[in-house]
């Protein structure tokens, strides 16, 4: 059994309230934050303890906006179906959708960033040419029979249209360095050895740009969690106004419960 050291006192730097004052990260919420920070800037403040520079604001907002909406994905379906069964608990429906953000959907931002940090620790310069690092990364993943995080997309080929725009925004705002370059080198090497089209997808681009910011890899999936929560609320509003969850359930029940259909003939 592991034991943890008991703290002499409990403390948080995030927020504190008194009867007449609310402080967030050392700033007065009504006078210093409300009307001054947009949602992305507020998220940046919460994570880093400081207000982003104008360049950081543009880039950070771009990466979280990218992850808000992706259509009728498994996470959106989970939210809609949960709401159909428990319309009194909208928050539970959002939570159900967020539970599906893992290594396949959205959470691959974390995998991409971790991969890049393992090659080049934050604050250090590349020890070897990026092309050589990329060869090792791809070879390691192939040896372990694992996909390279941040590469490939079932729909967007040969280019994920979000990726060049994200990289452009990062470049224009001084946030395109060796992590972005290494991600691009990994993509080129993966395509070379596989002979397949493996575009850098949006989560790969975001993982690389988030690494340029220096966010710890363990928290980078959280950027997608923040963003997708907004999108799921939108899906639930649409579900209220124009429901589809019950029909999806009934159609799946009908088709899955009947004789298996051979669609190859």
C-alpha positions as a Markdown table, in Angstrom:
| # | Residue | x | y | z |
|---|---|---|---|---|
| 1 | Unk | 0.0 | 0.0 | 0.0 |
| 2 | Unk | 1.3 | 3.4 | -0.9 |
| 3 | Unk | 1.2 | 6.3 | 1.5 |
| 4 | Unk | 1.1 | 10.0 | 0.8 |
| 5 | Unk | 2.6 | 12.7 | 2.8 |
| 6 | Unk | 0.0 | 14.8 | 4.7 |
| 7 | Unk | 0.2 | 18.4 | 3.8 |
| 8 | Unk | 0.5 | 20.9 | 6.6 |
| 9 | Unk | -2.1 | 23.1 | 4.9 |
| 10 | Unk | -4.3 | 22.9 | 1.8 |
| 11 | Unk | -4.0 | 25.6 | -0.8 |
| 12 | Unk | -5.1 | 26.4 | -4.4 |
| 13 | Unk | -3.8 | 29.1 | -6.7 |
| 14 | Unk | -6.9 | 28.8 | -8.9 |
| 15 | Unk | -9.8 | 30.5 | -7.2 |
| 16 | Unk | -11.0 | 31.9 | -3.9 |
| 17 | Unk | -14.2 | 33.6 | -2.8 |
| 18 | Unk | -15.1 | 35.9 | 0.1 |
| 19 | Unk | -18.5 | 37.5 | 0.8 |
| 20 | Unk | -17.7 | 40.4 | -1.5 |
| 21 | Unk | -14.9 | 39.2 | -3.7 |
| 22 | Unk | -14.1 | 36.5 | -6.2 |
| 23 | Unk | -10.5 | 35.9 | -7.2 |
| 24 | Unk | -9.3 | 33.7 | -10.1 |
| 25 | Unk | -5.6 | 33.1 | -10.5 |
| 26 | Unk | -4.9 | 36.2 | -8.4 |
| 27 | Unk | -7.1 | 38.5 | -10.5 |
| 28 | Unk | -10.4 | 40.0 | -9.5 |
| 29 | Unk | -13.1 | 38.3 | -11.6 |
| 30 | Unk | -15.6 | 41.2 | -12.0 |
| 31 | Unk | -13.1 | 44.0 | -12.7 |
| 32 | Unk | -10.1 | 42.2 | -14.3 |
| 33 | Unk | -11.6 | 39.3 | -16.2 |
| 34 | Unk | -15.2 | 39.9 | -17.1 |
| 35 | Unk | -15.4 | 41.8 | -20.3 |
| 36 | Unk | -11.6 | 41.5 | -20.8 |
| 37 | Unk | -11.0 | 37.8 | -21.5 |
| 38 | Unk | -12.7 | 35.6 | -24.0 |
| 39 | Unk | -13.4 | 31.9 | -23.2 |
| 40 | Unk | -10.1 | 30.7 | -24.7 |
| 41 | Unk | -8.1 | 33.3 | -22.9 |
| 42 | Unk | -9.9 | 32.3 | -19.7 |
| 43 | Unk | -8.9 | 28.7 | -20.2 |
| 44 | Unk | -5.3 | 29.7 | -20.9 |
| 45 | Unk | -5.3 | 31.7 | -17.6 |
| 46 | Unk | -6.7 | 28.8 | -15.7 |
| 47 | Unk | -4.0 | 26.4 | -17.0 |
| 48 | Unk | -1.0 | 28.7 | -16.9 |
| 49 | Unk | -1.7 | 31.4 | -14.3 |
| 50 | Unk | -1.2 | 34.2 | -16.8 |
| 51 | Unk | -3.1 | 36.0 | -19.6 |
| 52 | Unk | -1.9 | 34.9 | -23.0 |
| 53 | Unk | -0.1 | 37.3 | -25.3 |
| 54 | Unk | -2.1 | 38.4 | -28.4 |
| 55 | Unk | -0.2 | 35.8 | -30.5 |
| 56 | Unk | -0.8 | 33.1 | -27.9 |
| 57 | Unk | -4.4 | 34.0 | -27.7 |
| 58 | Unk | -5.0 | 33.7 | -31.5 |
| 59 | Unk | -3.2 | 30.3 | -31.6 |
| 60 | Unk | -4.7 | 28.8 | -28.5 |
| 61 | Unk | -8.2 | 29.9 | -29.4 |
| 62 | Unk | -7.7 | 28.3 | -32.9 |
| 63 | Unk | -6.7 | 24.9 | -31.5 |
| 64 | Unk | -9.7 | 24.7 | -29.0 |
| 65 | Unk | -12.2 | 26.0 | -31.6 |
| 66 | Unk | -11.0 | 23.3 | -34.0 |
| 67 | Unk | -12.1 | 20.6 | -31.5 |
| 68 | Unk | -15.6 | 22.0 | -30.7 |
| 69 | Unk | -17.7 | 20.3 | -33.4 |
| 70 | Unk | -17.2 | 17.2 | -35.5 |
| 71 | Unk | -20.8 | 16.2 | -36.5 |
| 72 | Unk | -22.5 | 13.0 | -35.4 |
| 73 | Unk | -19.5 | 11.3 | -33.9 |
| 74 | Unk | -19.6 | 8.5 | -31.3 |
| 75 | Unk | -19.3 | 11.1 | -28.5 |
| 76 | Unk | -22.2 | 13.1 | -29.9 |
| 77 | Unk | -24.3 | 10.0 | -30.2 |
| 78 | Unk | -23.5 | 9.0 | -26.6 |
| 79 | Unk | -24.7 | 12.4 | -25.4 |
| 80 | Unk | -27.9 | 12.3 | -27.5 |
| 81 | Unk | -28.8 | 8.8 | -26.5 |
| 82 | Unk | -28.1 | 9.5 | -22.8 |
| 83 | Unk | -30.3 | 12.6 | -23.0 |
| 84 | Unk | -33.1 | 10.6 | -24.6 |
| 85 | Unk | -33.1 | 8.3 | -21.5 |
| 86 | Unk | -32.5 | 11.0 | -18.9 |
| 87 | Unk | -33.6 | 14.4 | -20.2 |
| 88 | Unk | -33.7 | 15.7 | -16.6 |
| 89 | Unk | -29.8 | 15.4 | -16.5 |
| 90 | Unk | -28.3 | 17.4 | -19.3 |
| 91 | Unk | -25.0 | 17.4 | -17.5 |
| 92 | Unk | -25.0 | 13.6 | -17.5 |
| 93 | Unk | -25.5 | 13.5 | -21.2 |
| 94 | Unk | -22.5 | 15.8 | -21.8 |
| 95 | Unk | -20.4 | 13.7 | -19.4 |
| 96 | Unk | -21.4 | 10.6 | -21.3 |
| 97 | Unk | -20.2 | 12.1 | -24.5 |
| 98 | Unk | -16.9 | 13.2 | -22.9 |
| 99 | Unk | -16.2 | 9.7 | -21.7 |
| 100 | Unk | -15.6 | 8.6 | -25.3 |
| 101 | Unk | -12.7 | 11.0 | -25.8 |
| 102 | Unk | -9.7 | 8.7 | -25.9 |
| 103 | Unk | -6.9 | 7.4 | -28.1 |
| 104 | Unk | -9.1 | 7.2 | -31.1 |
| 105 | Unk | -11.1 | 10.5 | -30.8 |
| 106 | Unk | -9.7 | 13.8 | -29.6 |
| 107 | Unk | -7.4 | 12.2 | -27.0 |
| 108 | Unk | -4.8 | 11.4 | -29.6 |
| 109 | Unk | -3.6 | 15.0 | -29.1 |
| 110 | Unk | -2.1 | 13.7 | -25.9 |
| 111 | Unk | -0.4 | 10.8 | -27.6 |
| 112 | Unk | 1.1 | 13.1 | -30.3 |
| 113 | Unk | 2.4 | 15.5 | -27.7 |
| 114 | Unk | 3.9 | 12.7 | -25.6 |
| 115 | Unk | 5.6 | 11.2 | -28.6 |
| 116 | Unk | 7.2 | 14.6 | -29.4 |
| 117 | Unk | 8.2 | 15.4 | -25.9 |
| 118 | Unk | 9.9 | 12.0 | -25.5 |
| 119 | Unk | 12.0 | 12.8 | -28.6 |
| 120 | Unk | 12.7 | 16.4 | -27.6 |
| 121 | Unk | 12.2 | 17.3 | -23.9 |
| 122 | Unk | 10.6 | 20.7 | -23.5 |
| 123 | Unk | 13.2 | 23.5 | -23.3 |
| 124 | Unk | 15.8 | 21.5 | -25.1 |
| 125 | Unk | 17.1 | 21.6 | -28.7 |
| 126 | Unk | 16.9 | 18.6 | -30.9 |
| 127 | Unk | 20.0 | 16.4 | -30.3 |
| 128 | Unk | 20.0 | 14.9 | -33.8 |
| 129 | Unk | 18.5 | 15.8 | -37.2 |
| 130 | Unk | 14.7 | 15.6 | -37.1 |
| 131 | Unk | 14.7 | 13.2 | -40.1 |
| 132 | Unk | 16.7 | 10.7 | -38.0 |
| 133 | Unk | 14.4 | 11.1 | -35.0 |
| 134 | Unk | 11.4 | 10.6 | -37.3 |
| 135 | Unk | 12.8 | 7.3 | -38.6 |
| 136 | Unk | 13.3 | 6.0 | -35.0 |
| 137 | Unk | 9.8 | 7.1 | -34.0 |
| 138 | Unk | 8.1 | 5.4 | -36.9 |
| 139 | Unk | 10.3 | 2.3 | -36.7 |
| 140 | Unk | 9.4 | 2.0 | -33.0 |
| 141 | Unk | 5.7 | 2.2 | -33.6 |
| 142 | Unk | 5.8 | -0.3 | -36.4 |
| 143 | Unk | 7.8 | -2.7 | -34.3 |
| 144 | Unk | 5.2 | -2.5 | -31.6 |
| 145 | Unk | 2.4 | -2.7 | -34.2 |
| 146 | Unk | 1.0 | 0.6 | -33.0 |
| 147 | Unk | -0.3 | 3.5 | -35.1 |
| 148 | Unk | 1.6 | 6.7 | -34.9 |
| 149 | Unk | -0.6 | 9.2 | -33.0 |
| 150 | Unk | -1.8 | 12.2 | -35.0 |
| 151 | Unk | -1.5 | 10.6 | -38.4 |
| 152 | Unk | -4.2 | 9.4 | -40.8 |
| 153 | Unk | -7.9 | 10.1 | -41.1 |
| 154 | Unk | -10.8 | 8.0 | -42.4 |
| 155 | Unk | -12.3 | 10.8 | -44.5 |
| 156 | Unk | -9.8 | 13.6 | -45.0 |
| 157 | Unk | -7.2 | 12.4 | -47.5 |
| 158 | Unk | -4.6 | 13.3 | -48.7 |
| 159 | Unk | -4.9 | 16.4 | -46.5 |
| 160 | Unk | -6.9 | 17.1 | -43.4 |
| 161 | Unk | -8.0 | 20.7 | -44.2 |
| 162 | Unk | -7.7 | 21.8 | -40.7 |
| 163 | Unk | -4.0 | 21.0 | -40.4 |
| 164 | Unk | -2.4 | 23.5 | -42.8 |
| 165 | Unk | -4.6 | 26.3 | -41.4 |
| 166 | Unk | -3.5 | 25.4 | -37.8 |
| 167 | Unk | 0.1 | 25.3 | -38.8 |
| 168 | Unk | -0.3 | 28.6 | -40.7 |
| 169 | Unk | -1.8 | 30.3 | -37.6 |
| 170 | Unk | 1.0 | 28.9 | -35.4 |
| 171 | Unk | 3.7 | 30.1 | -37.9 |
| 172 | Unk | 2.2 | 33.6 | -38.1 |
| 173 | Unk | 2.1 | 33.9 | -34.4 |
| 174 | Unk | 5.6 | 32.6 | -33.6 |
| 175 | Unk | 4.5 | 29.2 | -32.3 |
| 176 | Unk | 5.9 | 26.9 | -34.9 |
| 177 | Unk | 9.1 | 25.3 | -33.9 |
| 178 | Unk | 10.9 | 22.0 | -33.7 |
| 179 | Unk | 7.8 | 20.1 | -32.4 |
| 180 | Unk | 5.8 | 21.1 | -35.5 |
| 181 | Unk | 8.7 | 20.3 | -37.7 |
| 182 | Unk | 9.2 | 16.9 | -36.1 |
| 183 | Unk | 5.5 | 16.1 | -36.5 |
| 184 | Unk | 5.9 | 16.9 | -40.2 |
| 185 | Unk | 9.0 | 14.8 | -40.5 |
| 186 | Unk | 7.3 | 11.9 | -38.8 |
| 187 | Unk | 4.4 | 12.1 | -41.2 |
| 188 | Unk | 6.8 | 12.1 | -44.2 |
| 189 | Unk | 8.6 | 9.1 | -42.8 |
| 190 | Unk | 5.4 | 7.2 | -42.0 |
| 191 | Unk | 4.2 | 7.7 | -45.6 |
| 192 | Unk | 7.5 | 6.6 | -47.0 |
| 193 | Unk | 7.7 | 3.3 | -45.2 |
| 194 | Unk | 4.0 | 2.5 | -45.4 |
| 195 | Unk | 3.3 | 3.6 | -49.0 |
| 196 | Unk | 0.0 | 5.0 | -47.7 |
| 197 | Unk | -1.5 | 8.4 | -47.5 |
| 198 | Unk | -1.1 | 9.4 | -43.8 |
| 199 | Unk | -2.0 | 13.1 | -43.4 |
| 200 | Unk | -1.3 | 14.8 | -40.1 |
| 201 | Unk | -4.8 | 15.1 | -38.7 |
| 202 | Unk | -6.1 | 17.9 | -36.6 |
| 203 | Unk | -5.3 | 16.2 | -33.3 |
| 204 | Unk | -1.7 | 15.6 | -34.5 |
| 205 | Unk | -1.4 | 19.3 | -35.4 |
| 206 | Unk | -2.9 | 20.3 | -32.1 |
| 207 | Unk | -0.6 | 18.0 | -30.2 |
| 208 | Unk | 2.4 | 19.5 | -31.9 |
| 209 | Unk | 1.3 | 23.1 | -31.3 |
| 210 | Unk | 0.3 | 22.4 | -27.7 |
| 211 | Unk | 3.9 | 21.1 | -27.2 |
| 212 | Unk | 5.2 | 24.4 | -28.6 |
| 213 | Unk | 3.3 | 26.1 | -25.8 |
| 214 | Unk | 4.9 | 23.7 | -23.3 |
| 215 | Unk | 1.7 | 22.3 | -21.9 |
| 216 | Unk | 2.4 | 19.0 | -20.0 |
| 217 | Unk | 1.3 | 16.1 | -22.2 |
| 218 | Unk | -0.9 | 14.7 | -19.4 |
| 219 | Unk | -3.2 | 17.7 | -19.6 |
| 220 | Unk | -3.3 | 18.2 | -23.4 |
| 221 | Unk | -6.3 | 15.8 | -23.8 |
| 222 | Unk | -8.1 | 18.3 | -21.6 |
| 223 | Unk | -8.1 | 20.9 | -24.3 |
| 224 | Unk | -10.3 | 18.6 | -26.3 |
| 225 | Unk | -12.5 | 17.9 | -23.3 |
| 226 | Unk | -13.0 | 21.7 | -22.8 |
| 227 | Unk | -13.9 | 22.3 | -26.4 |
| 228 | Unk | -16.0 | 19.2 | -27.0 |
| 229 | Unk | -18.2 | 20.0 | -24.0 |
| 230 | Unk | -19.3 | 23.1 | -25.8 |
| 231 | Unk | -20.1 | 21.1 | -29.0 |
| 232 | Unk | -22.1 | 18.5 | -27.0 |
| 233 | Unk | -24.3 | 21.2 | -25.4 |
| 234 | Unk | -25.0 | 22.3 | -29.0 |
| 235 | Unk | -25.9 | 18.8 | -29.9 |
| 236 | Unk | -28.3 | 18.5 | -27.0 |
| 237 | Unk | -30.0 | 21.7 | -27.9 |
| 238 | Unk | -30.5 | 20.3 | -31.4 |
| 239 | Unk | -31.7 | 17.0 | -29.9 |
| 240 | Unk | -34.3 | 18.9 | -27.9 |
| 241 | Unk | -35.5 | 20.9 | -31.0 |
| 242 | Unk | -35.2 | 18.1 | -33.6 |
| 243 | Unk | -34.6 | 14.7 | -31.9 |
| 244 | Unk | -33.0 | 11.8 | -33.6 |
| 245 | Unk | -31.8 | 9.6 | -30.7 |
| 246 | Unk | -35.0 | 7.6 | -30.3 |
| 247 | Unk | -35.1 | 7.0 | -34.0 |
| 248 | Unk | -31.5 | 5.9 | -34.1 |
| 249 | Unk | -32.2 | 3.5 | -31.2 |
| 250 | Unk | -35.3 | 2.1 | -32.9 |
| 251 | Unk | -33.6 | 1.7 | -36.3 |
| 252 | Unk | -30.6 | -0.1 | -34.8 |
| 253 | Unk | -32.9 | -2.3 | -32.7 |
| 254 | Unk | -34.8 | -3.2 | -35.9 |
| 255 | Unk | -31.8 | -3.8 | -38.1 |
| 256 | Unk | -29.5 | -5.4 | -35.6 |
| 257 | Unk | -32.2 | -7.7 | -34.2 |
| 258 | Unk | -33.4 | -9.1 | -37.5 |
| 259 | Unk | -31.7 | -11.6 | -39.8 |
| 260 | Unk | -28.2 | -10.6 | -40.9 |
| 261 | Unk | -28.3 | -9.0 | -44.3 |
| 262 | Unk | -25.7 | -9.8 | -46.9 |
| 263 | Unk | -25.0 | -6.5 | -48.6 |
| 264 | Unk | -22.2 | -7.9 | -50.8 |
| 265 | Unk | -24.6 | -9.4 | -53.3 |
